[in-house]
Amino acid sequence: MNDNGYTSLPGWRGGDANAAYIDKNLRHTPVETELDDSVGWRQLLQLFVYALLASFLAFLPLLFFGFILLVGGSGEGFAVMTALAYIASGVAFWVTLLGMRLVEPIAEWRVLLADRSGSLDSAYVAIAGTLAHRSIPVDRAERVIATGLGREQVRNRLVLSEGKCQVYVSVFAYGTSLYLGWQMWRSRRGYVLIGGFVSDLLASVMGRVSPERIMMRTEGVRAMREAVHAASREGLATAVDQLVVPVNYAFPQGLPPVRAEQARSAPAPGLDSTPAWGPPTAGPRAGGAPPGP
């Protein structure tokens, strides 16, 4: 018990972003239903509506062409086109129903730091390096997208995937400010949704659906979200303290090449170089490794 009457926690570091985040999470909260991957009627209805629309759009052109043949006196041609219309309509319906991908938003976090655009690369490298050094078991892809305003005007992104969930981490200069944030989405095709619905329905009938089973299916996603958020806070601390993180901390071969496609962004004037790389004063360097001498 400290002088303020609060229990001291082992390894606690007060005064930094991670300590503040942990402090906010010491309270229990209601269960987050957004992470539940159970399939509901609304998703199946959405799939069915899209499939009907695709079927209708495939049917109409062929039927219209058949009517033209009928007006021209070709009853046989009309019959053939009508048959083709029904076939195309059925194919379009099932391809759309089973192959369409539905994307569901799960969570997001973002912050805009004033006068920190000069920390663009360092914040990005800190996030990517933290995820790599902590051996987060996710598939990772890096993208540097040009804004059309020069090599320094880019949008740095990380795409992280685990199963059906993806997280998009974005770091870019917005004027003289630095935007840092992430979005998490779940992406599933129609056949996966239908299979999941049928599986849960059968399990429910047999009495095998329980809160424990539902929770275990989402544990990996919850851990992934917290890992990405923790790494993003490392990038935030790097930008706030204006630290310079060496590129090889995350990219031994150098930063990813800039992609040709352009993403519009506000122009940002050049800033003075930031202080040398070093660990934040309140804790160890990104990735958890102790600072060197």
Secondary structure in CASP SS format (residue, H / E / C, confidence):
PFRMAT SS
TARGET T0000
AUTHOR 0000-0000-0000
METHOD secondary structure of the structure
MODEL  1
M C 1.00
N C 1.00
D C 1.00
N C 1.00
G C 1.00
Y C 1.00
T C 1.00
S C 1.00
L C 1.00
P C 1.00
G C 1.00
W C 1.00
R C 1.00
G C 1.00
G C 1.00
D C 1.00
A H 1.00
N H 1.00
A H 1.00
A H 1.00
Y H 1.00
I H 1.00
D H 1.00
K H 1.00
N C 1.00
L C 1.00
R C 1.00
H C 1.00
T C 1.00
P C 1.00
V C 1.00
E C 1.00
T H 1.00
E H 1.00
L H 1.00
D C 1.00
D C 1.00
S C 1.00
V C 1.00
G C 1.00
W H 1.00
R H 1.00
Q H 1.00
L H 1.00
L H 1.00
Q H 1.00
L H 1.00
F H 1.00
V H 1.00
Y H 1.00
A H 1.00
L H 1.00
L H 1.00
A H 1.00
S H 1.00
F H 1.00
L H 1.00
A H 1.00
F H 1.00
L H 1.00
P H 1.00
L H 1.00
L H 1.00
F H 1.00
F H 1.00
G H 1.00
F H 1.00
I H 1.00
L H 1.00
L H 1.00
V H 1.00
G C 1.00
G C 1.00
S C 1.00
G H 1.00
E H 1.00
G H 1.00
F H 1.00
A H 1.00
V H 1.00
M H 1.00
T H 1.00
A H 1.00
L H 1.00
A H 1.00
Y H 1.00
I H 1.00
A H 1.00
S H 1.00
G H 1.00
V H 1.00
A H 1.00
F H 1.00
W H 1.00
V H 1.00
T H 1.00
L H 1.00
L H 1.00
G H 1.00
M C 1.00
R E 1.00
L E 1.00
V E 1.00
E E 1.00
P E 1.00
I E 1.00
A E 1.00
E E 1.00
W E 1.00
R E 1.00
V E 1.00
L E 1.00
L E 1.00
A C 1.00
D C 1.00
R C 1.00
S H 1.00
G H 1.00
S H 1.00
L H 1.00
D H 1.00
S H 1.00
A H 1.00
Y H 1.00
V H 1.00
A H 1.00
I H 1.00
A H 1.00
G H 1.00
T H 1.00
L H 1.00
A H 1.00
H H 1.00
R C 1.00
S C 1.00
I C 1.00
P C 1.00
V C 1.00
D E 1.00
R E 1.00
A E 1.00
E E 1.00
R E 1.00
V E 1.00
I E 1.00
A E 1.00
T C 1.00
G C 1.00
L C 1.00
G C 1.00
R C 1.00
E C 1.00
Q C 1.00
V E 1.00
R E 1.00
N E 1.00
R E 1.00
L E 1.00
V E 1.00
L E 1.00
S E 1.00
E E 1.00
G C 1.00
K C 1.00
C E 1.00
Q E 1.00
V E 1.00
Y E 1.00
V E 1.00
S E 1.00
V E 1.00
F E 1.00
A E 1.00
Y E 1.00
G C 1.00
T C 1.00
S E 1.00
L E 1.00
Y E 1.00
L E 1.00
G E 1.00
W E 1.00
Q E 1.00
M E 1.00
W E 1.00
R E 1.00
S E 1.00
R E 1.00
R E 1.00
G H 1.00
Y H 1.00
V H 1.00
L H 1.00
I H 1.00
G H 1.00
G H 1.00
F H 1.00
V H 1.00
S H 1.00
D H 1.00
L H 1.00
L H 1.00
A H 1.00
S H 1.00
V H 1.00
M C 1.00
G C 1.00
R C 1.00
V C 1.00
S C 1.00
P H 1.00
E H 1.00
R H 1.00
I H 1.00
M H 1.00
M H 1.00
R H 1.00
T H 1.00
E H 1.00
G H 1.00
V H 1.00
R H 1.00
A H 1.00
M H 1.00
R H 1.00
E H 1.00
A H 1.00
V H 1.00
H H 1.00
A H 1.00
A H 1.00
S H 1.00
R H 1.00
E H 1.00
G H 1.00
L H 1.00
A H 1.00
T H 1.00
A H 1.00
V H 1.00
D C 1.00
Q C 1.00
L C 1.00
V C 1.00
V C 1.00
P C 1.00
V H 1.00
N H 1.00
Y H 1.00
A C 1.00
F C 1.00
P C 1.00
Q C 1.00
G C 1.00
L C 1.00
P C 1.00
P C 1.00
V E 1.00
R E 1.00
A E 1.00
E E 1.00
Q E 1.00
A C 1.00
R C 1.00
S C 1.00
A C 1.00
P C 1.00
A C 1.00
P C 1.00
G C 1.00
L C 1.00
D C 1.00
S C 1.00
T C 1.00
P C 1.00
A C 1.00
W C 1.00
G C 1.00
P C 1.00
P C 1.00
T C 1.00
A C 1.00
G C 1.00
P C 1.00
R C 1.00
A C 1.00
G C 1.00
G C 1.00
A C 1.00
P C 1.00
P C 1.00
G C 1.00
P C 1.00
END
